[in-house]
Amino acid sequence: MAIASSDHDTPSVEVGTRFDVSARFMKLFGAVCSVPIVQRVAIDDGNDCLDLWILLRHDDDAEEELIYRHLQAYRAARSRPSVDAHVVTVSERPEAFPGDIPVVFERT
């Protein structure tokens, strides 16, 4: 992980080799991780965006909607990198949450 500055002199963190992660992304990440039913978050360096995989402890429509509101606010600000969110619950089939991408948050 490397610290670098973006075009707007906003600190960012390098993820993989394709994306500089802005402070806005870190704010989105923190907001998602603060949702109480979020059990695990993984980030995949996709072709033209970051895929944010979010595993929920249980199905809760209100909490899931909160996650999507955070994502909508991030997108409305035209923040970079582009982000796609994939929200799955532990009750879904095990392969619904990929096991081959880096887990960057896990609630114990």
N, CA, C and O atoms as CSV, one atom per row, in Angstrom:
chain,resi,resn,atom,element,x,y,z
A,1,MET,N,N,0.848,-1.158,0.000
A,1,MET,CA,C,0.000,0.000,0.000
A,1,MET,C,C,0.902,1.232,0.000
A,1,MET,O,O,1.866,1.315,0.761
A,2,ALA,N,N,0.573,2.176,-0.861
A,2,ALA,CA,C,1.379,3.390,-0.969
A,2,ALA,C,C,0.492,4.611,-0.844
A,2,ALA,O,O,-0.639,4.620,-1.330
A,3,ILE,N,N,0.999,5.628,-0.202
A,3,ILE,CA,C,0.286,6.894,-0.101
A,3,ILE,C,C,0.745,7.776,-1.241
A,3,ILE,O,O,1.942,7.920,-1.490
A,4,ALA,N,N,-0.219,8.366,-1.933
A,4,ALA,CA,C,0.096,9.251,-3.054
A,4,ALA,C,C,-0.892,10.390,-3.051
A,4,ALA,O,O,-1.899,10.335,-2.345
A,5,SER,N,N,-0.622,11.423,-3.828
A,5,SER,CA,C,-1.596,12.501,-3.920
A,5,SER,C,C,-2.279,12.450,-5.272
A,5,SER,O,O,-1.666,12.090,-6.277
A,6,SER,N,N,-3.562,12.816,-5.290
A,6,SER,CA,C,-4.324,12.801,-6.526
A,6,SER,C,C,-4.182,14.130,-7.239
A,6,SER,O,O,-3.424,15.001,-6.812
A,7,ASP,N,N,-4.922,14.279,-8.337
A,7,ASP,CA,C,-4.870,15.512,-9.107
A,7,ASP,C,C,-5.351,16.724,-8.305
A,7,ASP,O,O,-4.984,17.858,-8.610
A,8,HIS,N,N,-6.155,16.485,-7.304
A,8,HIS,CA,C,-6.728,17.570,-6.514
A,8,HIS,C,C,-6.024,17.755,-5.184
A,8,HIS,O,O,-6.586,18.357,-4.269
A,9,ASP,N,N,-4.821,17.258,-5.060
A,9,ASP,CA,C,-4.048,17.313,-3.818
A,9,ASP,C,C,-4.770,16.664,-2.654
A,9,ASP,O,O,-4.535,17.015,-1.498
A,10,THR,N,N,-5.658,15.709,-2.956
A,10,THR,CA,C,-6.333,14.936,-1.929
A,10,THR,C,C,-5.531,13.675,-1.695
A,10,THR,O,O,-5.223,12.974,-2.659
A,11,PRO,N,N,-5.174,13.346,-0.445
A,11,PRO,CA,C,-4.420,12.119,-0.212
A,11,PRO,C,C,-5.183,10.910,-0.731
A,11,PRO,O,O,-6.408,10.853,-0.628
A,12,SER,N,N,-4.475,9.964,-1.277
A,12,SER,CA,C,-5.106,8.738,-1.741
A,12,SER,C,C,-4.206,7.559,-1.409
A,12,SER,O,O,-3.035,7.727,-1.070
A,13,VAL,N,N,-4.773,6.368,-1.514
A,13,VAL,CA,C,-4.049,5.144,-1.241
A,13,VAL,C,C,-4.093,4.310,-2.508
A,13,VAL,O,O,-5.160,4.154,-3.101
A,14,GLU,N,N,-2.977,3.778,-2.931
A,14,GLU,CA,C,-2.932,2.971,-4.145
A,14,GLU,C,C,-3.440,1.576,-3.845
A,14,GLU,O,O,-2.987,0.934,-2.897
A,15,VAL,N,N,-4.385,1.105,-4.655
A,15,VAL,CA,C,-4.919,-0.248,-4.540
A,15,VAL,C,C,-4.575,-0.968,-5.828
A,15,VAL,O,O,-4.940,-0.505,-6.909
A,16,GLY,N,N,-3.892,-2.072,-5.736
A,16,GLY,CA,C,-3.491,-2.791,-6.930
A,16,GLY,C,C,-2.593,-1.920,-7.789
A,16,GLY,O,O,-1.745,-1.188,-7.278
A,17,THR,N,N,-2.785,-2.003,-9.082
A,17,THR,CA,C,-1.955,-1.204,-9.978
A,17,THR,C,C,-2.761,-0.243,-10.822
A,17,THR,O,O,-2.181,0.563,-11.550
A,18,ARG,N,N,-4.093,-0.300,-10.748
A,18,ARG,CA,C,-4.898,0.512,-11.639
A,18,ARG,C,C,-5.591,1.700,-10.989
A,18,ARG,O,O,-5.889,2.671,-11.685
A,19,PHE,N,N,-5.856,1.669,-9.715
A,19,PHE,CA,C,-6.698,2.682,-9.105
A,19,PHE,C,C,-5.978,3.431,-7.995
A,19,PHE,O,O,-5.263,2.836,-7.189
A,20,ASP,N,N,-6.177,4.742,-7.964
A,20,ASP,CA,C,-5.831,5.532,-6.799
A,20,ASP,C,C,-7.123,5.729,-6.027
A,20,ASP,O,O,-8.123,6.166,-6.596
A,21,VAL,N,N,-7.115,5.417,-4.758
A,21,VAL,CA,C,-8.316,5.489,-3.946
A,21,VAL,C,C,-8.337,6.828,-3.236
A,21,VAL,O,O,-7.415,7.168,-2.495
A,22,SER,N,N,-9.398,7.583,-3.469
A,22,SER,CA,C,-9.520,8.926,-2.927
A,22,SER,C,C,-10.009,8.909,-1.488
A,22,SER,O,O,-10.438,7.882,-0.963
A,23,ALA,N,N,-9.932,10.073,-0.871
A,23,ALA,CA,C,-10.483,10.231,0.475
A,23,ALA,C,C,-11.988,9.982,0.453
A,23,ALA,O,O,-12.540,9.467,1.425
A,24,ARG,N,N,-12.666,10.346,-0.654
A,24,ARG,CA,C,-14.112,10.071,-0.763
A,24,ARG,C,C,-14.390,8.576,-0.747
A,24,ARG,O,O,-15.363,8.128,-0.141
A,25,PHE,N,N,-13.533,7.800,-1.414
A,25,PHE,CA,C,-13.727,6.354,-1.377
A,25,PHE,C,C,-13.534,5.836,0.041
A,25,PHE,O,O,-14.299,4.991,0.506
A,26,MET,N,N,-12.529,6.331,0.718
A,26,MET,CA,C,-12.292,5.895,2.101
A,26,MET,C,C,-13.480,6.241,2.992
A,26,MET,O,O,-13.815,5.485,3.904
A,27,LYS,N,N,-14.120,7.384,2.731
A,27,LYS,CA,C,-15.318,7.763,3.484
A,27,LYS,C,C,-16.453,6.782,3.184
A,27,LYS,O,O,-17.169,6.368,4.095
A,28,LEU,N,N,-16.622,6.407,1.907
A,28,LEU,CA,C,-17.626,5.402,1.537
A,28,LEU,C,C,-17.324,4.079,2.230
A,28,LEU,O,O,-18.216,3.449,2.797
A,29,PHE,N,N,-16.064,3.663,2.181
A,29,PHE,CA,C,-15.660,2.403,2.807
A,29,PHE,C,C,-15.969,2.422,4.304
A,29,PHE,O,O,-16.510,1.456,4.841
A,30,GLY,N,N,-15.627,3.516,4.971
A,30,GLY,CA,C,-15.907,3.630,6.400
A,30,GLY,C,C,-17.394,3.607,6.704
A,30,GLY,O,O,-17.825,2.996,7.682
A,31,ALA,N,N,-18.182,4.275,5.861
A,31,ALA,CA,C,-19.639,4.293,6.064
A,31,ALA,C,C,-20.219,2.898,5.904
A,31,ALA,O,O,-21.079,2.492,6.686
A,32,VAL,N,N,-19.758,2.160,4.901
A,32,VAL,CA,C,-20.244,0.797,4.690
A,32,VAL,C,C,-19.858,-0.093,5.873
A,32,VAL,O,O,-20.685,-0.858,6.371
A,33,CYS,N,N,-18.631,0.004,6.314
A,33,CYS,CA,C,-18.165,-0.829,7.425
A,33,CYS,C,C,-18.847,-0.480,8.744
A,33,CYS,O,O,-18.892,-1.310,9.653
A,34,SER,N,N,-19.375,0.731,8.862
A,34,SER,CA,C,-20.041,1.135,10.098
A,34,SER,C,C,-21.464,0.601,10.215
A,34,SER,O,O,-22.063,0.678,11.288
A,35,VAL,N,N,-22.013,0.065,9.133
A,35,VAL,CA,C,-23.356,-0.529,9.187
A,35,VAL,C,C,-23.254,-1.800,10.025
A,35,VAL,O,O,-22.477,-2.695,9.691
A,36,PRO,N,N,-24.024,-1.893,11.108
A,36,PRO,CA,C,-23.839,-2.983,12.078
A,36,PRO,C,C,-23.937,-4.399,11.519
A,36,PRO,O,O,-23.278,-5.297,12.042
A,37,ILE,N,N,-24.731,-4.633,10.477
A,37,ILE,CA,C,-24.879,-6.008,9.980
A,37,ILE,C,C,-23.832,-6.386,8.945
A,37,ILE,O,O,-23.840,-7.515,8.453
A,38,VAL,N,N,-22.923,-5.464,8.598
A,38,VAL,CA,C,-21.852,-5.797,7.660
A,38,VAL,C,C,-20.847,-6.686,8.387
A,38,VAL,O,O,-20.250,-6.282,9.385
A,39,GLN,N,N,-20.671,-7.894,7.874
A,39,GLN,CA,C,-19.762,-8.853,8.491
A,39,GLN,C,C,-18.394,-8.839,7.824
A,39,GLN,O,O,-17.372,-8.990,8.493
A,40,ARG,N,N,-18.375,-8.655,6.484
A,40,ARG,CA,C,-17.117,-8.738,5.750
A,40,ARG,C,C,-17.204,-7.861,4.503
A,40,ARG,O,O,-18.262,-7.749,3.884
A,41,VAL,N,N,-16.088,-7.245,4.143
A,41,VAL,CA,C,-15.996,-6.460,2.913
A,41,VAL,C,C,-14.725,-6.890,2.183
A,41,VAL,O,O,-13.652,-6.995,2.777
A,42,ALA,N,N,-14.872,-7.134,0.897
A,42,ALA,CA,C,-13.732,-7.482,0.043
A,42,ALA,C,C,-13.739,-6.533,-1.147
A,42,ALA,O,O,-14.796,-6.073,-1.577
A,43,ILE,N,N,-12.560,-6.244,-1.673
A,43,ILE,CA,C,-12.442,-5.348,-2.818
A,43,ILE,C,C,-11.701,-6.056,-3.936
A,43,ILE,O,O,-10.610,-6.592,-3.746
A,44,ASP,N,N,-12.328,-6.043,-5.114
A,44,ASP,CA,C,-11.727,-6.628,-6.307
A,44,ASP,C,C,-11.416,-5.512,-7.290
A,44,ASP,O,O,-12.258,-4.655,-7.558
A,45,ASP,N,N,-10.229,-5.528,-7.811
A,45,ASP,CA,C,-9.743,-4.552,-8.778
A,45,ASP,C,C,-10.266,-4.959,-10.150
A,45,ASP,O,O,-9.582,-5.665,-10.892
A,46,GLY,N,N,-11.500,-4.508,-10.497
A,46,GLY,CA,C,-12.127,-4.895,-11.759
A,46,GLY,C,C,-11.508,-4.195,-12.949
A,46,GLY,O,O,-10.540,-3.447,-12.806
A,47,ASN,N,N,-12.068,-4.438,-14.127
A,47,ASN,CA,C,-11.530,-3.870,-15.357
A,47,ASN,C,C,-11.598,-2.344,-15.386
A,47,ASN,O,O,-10.604,-1.690,-15.700
A,48,ASP,N,N,-12.742,-1.775,-15.066
A,48,ASP,CA,C,-12.879,-0.325,-15.139
A,48,ASP,C,C,-13.474,0.274,-13.868
A,48,ASP,O,O,-13.870,1.440,-13.850
A,49,CYS,N,N,-13.535,-0.519,-12.816
A,49,CYS,CA,C,-14.054,-0.025,-11.535
A,49,CYS,C,C,-13.582,-0.953,-10.417
A,49,CYS,O,O,-13.007,-2.013,-10.664
A,50,LEU,N,N,-13.837,-0.529,-9.198
A,50,LEU,CA,C,-13.601,-1.404,-8.047
A,50,LEU,C,C,-14.904,-2.121,-7.739
A,50,LEU,O,O,-15.962,-1.492,-7.692
A,51,ASP,N,N,-14.841,-3.425,-7.531
A,51,ASP,CA,C,-15.998,-4.191,-7.092
A,51,ASP,C,C,-15.912,-4.333,-5.584
A,51,ASP,O,O,-14.972,-4.926,-5.053
A,52,LEU,N,N,-16.890,-3.788,-4.911
A,52,LEU,CA,C,-16.971,-3.828,-3.458
A,52,LEU,C,C,-17.944,-4.937,-3.090
A,52,LEU,O,O,-19.145,-4.813,-3.328
A,53,TRP,N,N,-17.436,-6.018,-2.512
A,53,TRP,CA,C,-18.266,-7.149,-2.091
A,53,TRP,C,C,-18.559,-7.012,-0.604
A,53,TRP,O,O,-17.642,-6.883,0.208
A,54,ILE,N,N,-19.835,-7.041,-0.252
A,54,ILE,CA,C,-20.276,-6.790,1.115
A,54,ILE,C,C,-21.104,-7.977,1.582
A,54,ILE,O,O,-22.129,-8.304,0.985
A,55,LEU,N,N,-20.652,-8.618,2.651
A,55,LEU,CA,C,-21.375,-9.757,3.225
A,55,LEU,C,C,-22.107,-9.291,4.478
A,55,LEU,O,O,-21.503,-8.736,5.396
A,56,LEU,N,N,-23.432,-9.529,4.502
A,56,LEU,CA,C,-24.262,-9.139,5.653
A,56,LEU,C,C,-24.520,-10.340,6.546
A,56,LEU,O,O,-24.679,-11.463,6.069
A,57,ARG,N,N,-24.559,-10.087,7.862
A,57,ARG,CA,C,-24.834,-11.160,8.834
A,57,ARG,C,C,-26.216,-11.769,8.630
A,57,ARG,O,O,-26.405,-12.974,8.796
A,58,HIS,N,N,-27.180,-10.925,8.270
A,58,HIS,CA,C,-28.545,-11.383,8.019
A,58,HIS,C,C,-29.222,-10.395,7.081
A,58,HIS,O,O,-28.704,-9.310,6.820
A,59,ASP,N,N,-30.371,-10.782,6.586
A,59,ASP,CA,C,-31.111,-9.955,5.640
A,59,ASP,C,C,-31.868,-8.865,6.400
A,59,ASP,O,O,-32.680,-9.163,7.275
A,60,ASP,N,N,-31.603,-7.616,6.066
A,60,ASP,CA,C,-32.283,-6.475,6.682
A,60,ASP,C,C,-32.412,-5.397,5.611
A,60,ASP,O,O,-31.433,-4.742,5.254
A,61,ASP,N,N,-33.622,-5.223,5.107
A,61,ASP,CA,C,-33.833,-4.297,3.998
A,61,ASP,C,C,-33.432,-2.868,4.330
A,61,ASP,O,O,-32.861,-2.180,3.483
A,62,ALA,N,N,-33.716,-2.410,5.534
A,62,ALA,CA,C,-33.392,-1.031,5.916
A,62,ALA,C,C,-31.874,-0.813,5.954
A,62,ALA,O,O,-31.385,0.209,5.474
A,63,GLU,N,N,-31.141,-1.754,6.512
A,63,GLU,CA,C,-29.681,-1.642,6.582
A,63,GLU,C,C,-29.055,-1.759,5.192
A,63,GLU,O,O,-28.091,-1.060,4.880
A,64,GLU,N,N,-29.604,-2.640,4.364
A,64,GLU,CA,C,-29.098,-2.779,3.000
A,64,GLU,C,C,-29.360,-1.494,2.212
A,64,GLU,O,O,-28.511,-1.060,1.433
A,65,GLU,N,N,-30.523,-0.892,2.409
A,65,GLU,CA,C,-30.837,0.377,1.745
A,65,GLU,C,C,-29.857,1.467,2.170
A,65,GLU,O,O,-29.473,2.306,1.355
A,66,LEU,N,N,-29.455,1.462,3.424
A,66,LEU,CA,C,-28.475,2.429,3.913
A,66,LEU,C,C,-27.152,2.288,3.151
A,66,LEU,O,O,-26.533,3.288,2.790
A,67,ILE,N,N,-26.728,1.065,2.914
A,67,ILE,CA,C,-25.503,0.824,2.140
A,67,ILE,C,C,-25.636,1.425,0.748
A,67,ILE,O,O,-24.723,2.094,0.264
A,68,TYR,N,N,-26.776,1.184,0.106
A,68,TYR,CA,C,-26.971,1.708,-1.245
A,68,TYR,C,C,-27.090,3.231,-1.258
A,68,TYR,O,O,-26.697,3.864,-2.238
A,69,ARG,N,N,-27.620,3.830,-0.199
A,69,ARG,CA,C,-27.651,5.302,-0.118
A,69,ARG,C,C,-26.231,5.863,-0.031
A,69,ARG,O,O,-25.927,6.880,-0.654
A,70,HIS,N,N,-25.369,5.210,0.733
A,70,HIS,CA,C,-23.960,5.637,0.799
A,70,HIS,C,C,-23.324,5.559,-0.591
A,70,HIS,O,O,-22.597,6.466,-0.996
A,71,LEU,N,N,-23.597,4.480,-1.313
A,71,LEU,CA,C,-23.048,4.313,-2.659
A,71,LEU,C,C,-23.603,5.374,-3.606
A,71,LEU,O,O,-22.860,5.923,-4.420
A,72,GLN,N,N,-24.887,5.664,-3.511
A,72,GLN,CA,C,-25.490,6.689,-4.376
A,72,GLN,C,C,-24.872,8.058,-4.121
A,72,GLN,O,O,-24.628,8.812,-5.064
A,73,ALA,N,N,-24.619,8.384,-2.871
A,73,ALA,CA,C,-23.995,9.672,-2.537
A,73,ALA,C,C,-22.584,9.738,-3.113
A,73,ALA,O,O,-22.168,10.781,-3.620
A,74,TYR,N,N,-21.853,8.641,-3.039
A,74,TYR,CA,C,-20.503,8.576,-3.601
A,74,TYR,C,C,-20.559,8.799,-5.111
A,74,TYR,O,O,-19.775,9.572,-5.661
A,75,ARG,N,N,-21.483,8.121,-5.771
A,75,ARG,CA,C,-21.607,8.261,-7.230
A,75,ARG,C,C,-22.087,9.652,-7.623
A,75,ARG,O,O,-21.650,10.193,-8.639
A,76,ALA,N,N,-22.981,10.235,-6.831
A,76,ALA,CA,C,-23.501,11.571,-7.145
A,76,ALA,C,C,-22.393,12.621,-7.134
A,76,ALA,O,O,-22.467,13.612,-7.860
A,77,ALA,N,N,-21.375,12.407,-6.321
A,77,ALA,CA,C,-20.242,13.325,-6.249
A,77,ALA,C,C,-19.247,13.068,-7.384
A,77,ALA,O,O,-18.199,13.710,-7.454
A,78,ARG,N,N,-19.581,12.128,-8.268
A,78,ARG,CA,C,-18.714,11.749,-9.395
A,78,ARG,C,C,-17.308,11.394,-8.912
A,78,ARG,O,O,-16.301,11.751,-9.524
A,79,SER,N,N,-17.287,10.690,-7.809
A,79,SER,CA,C,-16.016,10.301,-7.190
A,79,SER,C,C,-15.341,9.203,-7.999
A,79,SER,O,O,-15.985,8.451,-8.730
A,80,ARG,N,N,-14.058,9.137,-7.849
A,80,ARG,CA,C,-13.239,8.122,-8.495
A,80,ARG,C,C,-12.500,7.349,-7.431
A,80,ARG,O,O,-12.138,7.935,-6.411
A,81,PRO,N,N,-12.260,6.089,-7.606
A,81,PRO,CA,C,-12.614,5.303,-8.773
A,81,PRO,C,C,-14.102,4.984,-8.797
A,81,PRO,O,O,-14.796,5.139,-7.791
A,82,SER,N,N,-14.589,4.536,-9.955
A,82,SER,CA,C,-15.958,4.041,-10.046
A,82,SER,C,C,-16.074,2.801,-9.178
A,82,SER,O,O,-15.131,2.018,-9.064
A,83,VAL,N,N,-17.240,2.628,-8.566
A,83,VAL,CA,C,-17.445,1.511,-7.651
A,83,VAL,C,C,-18.754,0.801,-7.980
A,83,VAL,O,O,-19.782,1.446,-8.185
A,84,ASP,N,N,-18.711,-0.515,-8.028
A,84,ASP,CA,C,-19.902,-1.350,-8.077
A,84,ASP,C,C,-19.976,-2.099,-6.756
A,84,ASP,O,O,-18.968,-2.610,-6.269
A,85,ALA,N,N,-21.169,-2.164,-6.179
A,85,ALA,CA,C,-21.351,-2.869,-4.905
A,85,ALA,C,C,-22.155,-4.141,-5.139
A,85,ALA,O,O,-23.127,-4.157,-5.894
A,86,HIS,N,N,-21.723,-5.200,-4.476
A,86,HIS,CA,C,-22.397,-6.495,-4.528
A,86,HIS,C,C,-22.695,-6.871,-3.080
A,86,HIS,O,O,-21.781,-7.144,-2.302
A,87,VAL,N,N,-23.971,-6.884,-2.726
A,87,VAL,CA,C,-24.362,-7.164,-1.344
A,87,VAL,C,C,-24.983,-8.551,-1.283
A,87,VAL,O,O,-25.946,-8.845,-1.992
A,88,VAL,N,N,-24.421,-9.397,-0.428
A,88,VAL,CA,C,-24.940,-10.748,-0.241
A,88,VAL,C,C,-25.102,-11.008,1.260
A,88,VAL,O,O,-24.465,-10.360,2.090
A,89,THR,N,N,-25.962,-11.964,1.582
A,89,THR,CA,C,-26.158,-12.328,2.992
A,89,THR,C,C,-25.574,-13.712,3.244
A,89,THR,O,O,-25.379,-14.497,2.316
A,90,VAL,N,N,-25.299,-13.996,4.510
A,90,VAL,CA,C,-24.728,-15.297,4.860
A,90,VAL,C,C,-25.690,-16.437,4.543
A,90,VAL,O,O,-25.255,-17.583,4.422
A,91,SER,N,N,-26.982,-16.155,4.405
A,91,SER,CA,C,-27.942,-17.216,4.103
A,91,SER,C,C,-27.938,-17.619,2.631
A,91,SER,O,O,-28.535,-18.633,2.271
A,92,GLU,N,N,-27.273,-16.841,1.772
A,92,GLU,CA,C,-27.173,-17.202,0.360
A,92,GLU,C,C,-26.158,-18.333,0.198
A,92,GLU,O,O,-25.412,-18.655,1.123
A,93,ARG,N,N,-26.145,-18.916,-0.974
A,93,ARG,CA,C,-25.206,-20.023,-1.221
A,93,ARG,C,C,-23.769,-19.541,-0.987
A,93,ARG,O,O,-23.467,-18.379,-1.261
A,94,PRO,N,N,-22.892,-20.390,-0.494
A,94,PRO,CA,C,-21.531,-19.983,-0.118
A,94,PRO,C,C,-20.746,-19.296,-1.233
A,94,PRO,O,O,-19.976,-18.375,-0.961
A,95,GLU,N,N,-20.925,-19.723,-2.473
A,95,GLU,CA,C,-20.164,-19.122,-3.562
A,95,GLU,C,C,-20.670,-17.738,-3.979
A,95,GLU,O,O,-20.075,-17.111,-4.855
A,96,ALA,N,N,-21.753,-17.253,-3.371
A,96,ALA,CA,C,-22.266,-15.918,-3.686
A,96,ALA,C,C,-21.262,-14.838,-3.285
A,96,ALA,O,O,-21.185,-13.792,-3.930
A,97,PHE,N,N,-20.501,-15.085,-2.232
A,97,PHE,CA,C,-19.436,-14.165,-1.821
A,97,PHE,C,C,-18.119,-14.789,-2.238
A,97,PHE,O,O,-17.744,-15.839,-1.716
A,98,PRO,N,N,-17.401,-14.159,-3.175
A,98,PRO,CA,C,-16.182,-14.787,-3.708
A,98,PRO,C,C,-15.109,-14.985,-2.640
A,98,PRO,O,O,-14.890,-14.125,-1.788
A,99,GLY,N,N,-14.461,-16.118,-2.708
A,99,GLY,CA,C,-13.412,-16.427,-1.747
A,99,GLY,C,C,-12.010,-16.108,-2.241
A,99,GLY,O,O,-11.032,-16.298,-1.518
A,100,ASP,N,N,-11.914,-15.623,-3.475
A,100,ASP,CA,C,-10.593,-15.422,-4.064
A,100,ASP,C,C,-10.185,-13.959,-4.196
A,100,ASP,O,O,-9.223,-13.649,-4.899
A,101,ILE,N,N,-10.899,-13.058,-3.533
A,101,ILE,CA,C,-10.507,-11.646,-3.564
A,101,ILE,C,C,-10.175,-11.184,-2.146
A,101,ILE,O,O,-10.665,-11.764,-1.178
A,102,PRO,N,N,-9.353,-10.152,-2.015
A,102,PRO,CA,C,-8.883,-9.743,-0.692
A,102,PRO,C,C,-9.991,-9.193,0.203
A,102,PRO,O,O,-10.715,-8.273,-0.178
A,103,VAL,N,N,-10.111,-9.767,1.389
A,103,VAL,CA,C,-11.019,-9.248,2.415
A,103,VAL,C,C,-10.275,-8.118,3.122
A,103,VAL,O,O,-9.175,-8.314,3.638
A,104,VAL,N,N,-10.886,-6.931,3.138
A,104,VAL,CA,C,-10.227,-5.759,3.737
A,104,VAL,C,C,-10.897,-5.317,5.033
A,104,VAL,O,O,-10.389,-4.439,5.730
A,105,PHE,N,N,-12.038,-5.927,5.356
A,105,PHE,CA,C,-12.708,-5.649,6.624
A,105,PHE,C,C,-13.446,-6.899,7.050
A,105,PHE,O,O,-14.099,-7.550,6.234
A,106,GLU,N,N,-13.345,-7.241,8.337
A,106,GLU,CA,C,-14.090,-8.362,8.876
A,106,GLU,C,C,-14.453,-8.035,10.318
A,106,GLU,O,O,-13.587,-7.736,11.141
A,107,ARG,N,N,-15.741,-8.096,10.603
A,107,ARG,CA,C,-16.229,-7.830,11.958
A,107,ARG,C,C,-16.172,-9.126,12.749
A,107,ARG,O,O,-16.657,-10.163,12.300
A,108,THR,N,N,-15.580,-9.056,13.921
A,108,THR,CA,C,-15.460,-10.270,14.746
A,108,THR,C,C,-16.595,-10.379,15.719
A,108,THR,O,O,-16.656,-11.336,16.492
